Amino acid sequence: MNFKHLHYFWVVARSGGILKAGEQLHTTPQTLSGQIKLLEERLGRKLFRKSGRNLELTADGRTALGYADEIFSLGAELETALRQPDSGARVLDFRVGVADSVAKSVAYRLIEPAMDLAEPVRVIGSEGKFPDLLAQLALHRLDLVIADEPLTRRISVKAFNHALGTSSMSFFCAPALKSSLRGPFPQCLHGAPMLIQGAASSVRQQLDGWLAQQQIRPRIVGEFDDGALMTAFGREGRGVFMSPSVLEAETVAHYGVEVIGRSEELMEEFYAVSVERRITHPAVAAITQAARGRLFQA
């Protein structure tokens, strides 16, 4: 593939048209059209279609644009890395993926030790579904994946689980909602509005069983894959929500909510998944040591 043709396509797609792209690239619309046509012939796919006087991406064009974004982003990273002054202190890139079911505050406290290494570290973070992040890990696009579940054999990725720790769960709500709850915990949850984690979350599966065992039927008013969004609704008094007890003090102080109860039967586990059986990456080592020695022990 001629990457000059790909670059022309990328600029046209991102600038919104041939004329604007021509101004940025200092070339004529005819030249751009010709180069993009050569790329389409090479790929055997149409990347643009006319929509009135404008161009819009085809489905294949959107796919190509996604790859082009990654290619030219990596190119920019390469240039930045090699243009750094050769002072002897290289910046260590640490690419970490966080499963979207992991609370953002937990993710920050887990990753934070990697930024305190003696050598300069640049954290490149991404969030997504656990299987998608594992695919990136298998392609060595990530150094580490942080999740609330371990890698299992049903996922054909050669990687290794490193247990970080566990936390019991605390239940929170806004002060106004707390005053309307009746009875002791956990019976006060019966009929109360509640915000819960999405079905894919490991702790959600535990919650369903725990509520059934306690014969408690809350009124589910929201279900969220994103814990931060769930907490935002809880802060506004929309329902009771639960979060790891290890973050209890932080949750109360930051969101102005109150603790209504805790359960040692509900446990959230946290794992670091890497392609290394024996950890050698300094940032991964810092994360695992700090989690086991400070965060979850506390």
GIFENQUI-V5485 format. One record per residue. RES is the residue in three letters. PSI is psi in radians with two decimals (NA if undefined). Layout:
res:RES psi:PSI
res:RES psi:PSI
//
This chain:
res:MET psi:2.44
res:ASN psi:1.94
res:PHE psi:-0.28
res:LYS psi:-0.72
res:HIS psi:-0.74
res:LEU psi:-0.67
res:HIS psi:-0.71
res:TYR psi:-0.79
res:PHE psi:-0.78
res:TRP psi:-0.77
res:VAL psi:-0.72
res:VAL psi:-0.80
res:ALA psi:-0.69
res:ARG psi:-0.50
res:SER psi:-0.32
res:GLY psi:0.15
res:GLY psi:2.87
res:ILE psi:-0.76
res:LEU psi:-0.83
res:LYS psi:-0.71
res:ALA psi:-0.67
res:GLY psi:-0.68
res:GLU psi:-0.70
res:GLN psi:-0.65
res:LEU psi:-0.08
res:HIS psi:0.85
res:THR psi:2.95
res:THR psi:2.67
res:PRO psi:-0.61
res:GLN psi:-0.73
res:THR psi:-0.77
res:LEU psi:-0.83
res:SER psi:-0.73
res:GLY psi:-0.71
res:GLN psi:-0.70
res:ILE psi:-0.64
res:LYS psi:-0.68
res:LEU psi:-0.67
res:LEU psi:-0.74
res:GLU psi:-0.69
res:GLU psi:-0.67
res:ARG psi:-0.69
res:LEU psi:-0.33
res:GLY psi:0.46
res:ARG psi:2.56
res:LYS psi:2.25
res:LEU psi:-0.45
res:PHE psi:2.73
res:ARG psi:2.66
res:LYS psi:2.42
res:SER psi:1.60
res:GLY psi:-2.16
res:ARG psi:0.05
res:ASN psi:2.97
res:LEU psi:2.48
res:GLU psi:2.64
res:LEU psi:2.45
res:THR psi:3.08
res:ALA psi:-0.72
res:ASP psi:-0.60
res:GLY psi:-0.69
res:ARG psi:-0.65
res:THR psi:-0.80
res:ALA psi:-0.65
res:LEU psi:-0.66
res:GLY psi:-0.78
res:TYR psi:-0.68
res:ALA psi:-0.68
res:ASP psi:-0.81
res:GLU psi:-0.75
res:ILE psi:-0.84
res:PHE psi:-0.40
res:SER psi:-0.76
res:LEU psi:-0.64
res:GLY psi:-0.72
res:ALA psi:-0.68
res:GLU psi:-0.75
res:LEU psi:-0.81
res:GLU psi:-0.74
res:THR psi:-0.76
res:ALA psi:-0.72
res:LEU psi:-0.29
res:ARG psi:-0.07
res:GLN psi:2.51
res:PRO psi:2.34
res:ASP psi:1.30
res:SER psi:0.01
res:GLY psi:-0.27
res:ALA psi:1.70
res:ARG psi:2.50
res:VAL psi:2.26
res:LEU psi:2.03
res:ASP psi:2.24
res:PHE psi:1.88
res:ARG psi:2.00
res:VAL psi:2.36
res:GLY psi:2.42
res:VAL psi:2.16
res:ALA psi:2.42
res:ASP psi:-0.19
res:SER psi:-0.14
res:VAL psi:2.28
res:ALA psi:2.39
res:LYS psi:-0.64
res:SER psi:-0.68
res:VAL psi:-0.77
res:ALA psi:-0.76
res:TYR psi:-0.80
res:ARG psi:-0.46
res:LEU psi:-0.71
res:ILE psi:-0.47
res:GLU psi:-0.77
res:PRO psi:-0.46
res:ALA psi:-0.41
res:MET psi:-0.09
res:ASP psi:0.25
res:LEU psi:2.77
res:ALA psi:-0.65
res:GLU psi:2.58
res:PRO psi:2.34
res:VAL psi:2.38
res:ARG psi:1.98
res:VAL psi:2.22
res:ILE psi:1.74
res:GLY psi:2.56
res:SER psi:2.72
res:GLU psi:2.58
res:GLY psi:-3.04
res:LYS psi:2.53
res:PHE psi:-0.85
res:PRO psi:-0.65
res:ASP psi:-0.71
res:LEU psi:-0.63
res:LEU psi:-0.63
res:ALA psi:-0.70
res:GLN psi:-0.64
res:LEU psi:-0.73
res:ALA psi:-0.53
res:LEU psi:0.13
res:HIS psi:0.48
res:ARG psi:-0.19
res:LEU psi:2.58
res:ASP psi:-0.43
res:LEU psi:2.57
res:VAL psi:2.26
res:ILE psi:2.23
res:ALA psi:2.94
res:ASP psi:0.39
res:GLU psi:2.68
res:PRO psi:2.79
res:LEU psi:2.30
res:THR psi:2.92
res:ARG psi:-0.37
res:ARG psi:-0.27
res:ILE psi:2.05
res:SER psi:1.16
res:VAL psi:2.25
res:LYS psi:1.69
res:ALA psi:3.05
res:PHE psi:2.48
res:ASN psi:2.40
res:HIS psi:1.86
res:ALA psi:2.29
res:LEU psi:-0.63
res:GLY psi:3.09
res:THR psi:2.76
res:SER psi:2.38
res:SER psi:3.05
res:MET psi:2.44
res:SER psi:2.63
res:PHE psi:2.35
res:PHE psi:2.78
res:CYS psi:2.91
res:ALA psi:2.62
res:PRO psi:-0.72
res:ALA psi:-0.68
res:LEU psi:-0.65
res:LYS psi:-0.69
res:SER psi:-0.34
res:SER psi:-0.17
res:LEU psi:2.55
res:ARG psi:2.34
res:GLY psi:3.01
res:PRO psi:2.88
res:PHE psi:2.41
res:PRO psi:0.01
res:GLN psi:-0.43
res:CYS psi:-0.23
res:LEU psi:-0.31
res:HIS psi:2.06
res:GLY psi:-0.08
res:ALA psi:2.60
res:PRO psi:2.38
res:MET psi:2.49
res:LEU psi:2.22
res:ILE psi:2.82
res:GLN psi:2.77
res:GLY psi:2.84
res:ALA psi:-0.45
res:ALA psi:-0.27
res:SER psi:2.40
res:SER psi:-0.64
res:VAL psi:-0.41
res:ARG psi:-0.70
res:GLN psi:-0.65
res:GLN psi:-0.72
res:LEU psi:-0.77
res:ASP psi:-0.78
res:GLY psi:-0.67
res:TRP psi:-0.76
res:LEU psi:-0.71
res:ALA psi:-0.71
res:GLN psi:-0.67
res:GLN psi:-0.09
res:GLN psi:0.78
res:ILE psi:2.30
res:ARG psi:1.58
res:PRO psi:2.92
res:ARG psi:1.80
res:ILE psi:2.01
res:VAL psi:-0.13
res:GLY psi:2.52
res:GLU psi:2.18
res:PHE psi:2.33
res:ASP psi:-0.51
res:ASP psi:1.97
res:GLY psi:-0.60
res:ALA psi:-0.68
res:LEU psi:-0.71
res:MET psi:-0.76
res:THR psi:-0.64
res:ALA psi:-0.71
res:PHE psi:-0.69
res:GLY psi:-0.68
res:ARG psi:-0.59
res:GLU psi:0.10
res:GLY psi:0.33
res:ARG psi:-0.27
res:GLY psi:2.91
res:VAL psi:2.48
res:PHE psi:2.84
res:MET psi:2.66
res:SER psi:2.75
res:PRO psi:2.38
res:SER psi:-0.43
res:VAL psi:-0.34
res:LEU psi:0.25
res:GLU psi:-0.93
res:ALA psi:-0.72
res:GLU psi:-0.72
res:THR psi:-0.76
res:VAL psi:-0.80
res:ALA psi:-0.69
res:HIS psi:-0.62
res:TYR psi:-0.08
res:GLY psi:0.48
res:VAL psi:3.03
res:GLU psi:2.65
res:VAL psi:2.28
res:ILE psi:-0.20
res:GLY psi:2.98
res:ARG psi:2.72
res:SER psi:2.11
res:GLU psi:-0.18
res:GLU psi:-0.40
res:LEU psi:2.01
res:MET psi:2.27
res:GLU psi:2.25
res:GLU psi:2.62
res:PHE psi:2.39
res:TYR psi:2.58
res:ALA psi:2.21
res:VAL psi:2.16
res:SER psi:2.92
res:VAL psi:-0.05
res:GLU psi:2.21
res:ARG psi:-0.81
res:ARG psi:2.05
res:ILE psi:2.18
res:THR psi:-0.41
res:HIS psi:2.15
res:PRO psi:-0.63
res:ALA psi:-0.71
res:VAL psi:-0.72
res:ALA psi:-0.73
res:ALA psi:-0.70
res:ILE psi:-0.86
res:THR psi:-0.72
res:GLN psi:-0.75
res:ALA psi:-0.69
res:ALA psi:-0.79
res:ARG psi:-0.50
res:GLY psi:-0.45
res:ARG psi:-1.01
res:LEU psi:-1.03
res:PHE psi:-0.43
res:GLN psi:-0.64
res:ALA psi:NA
//
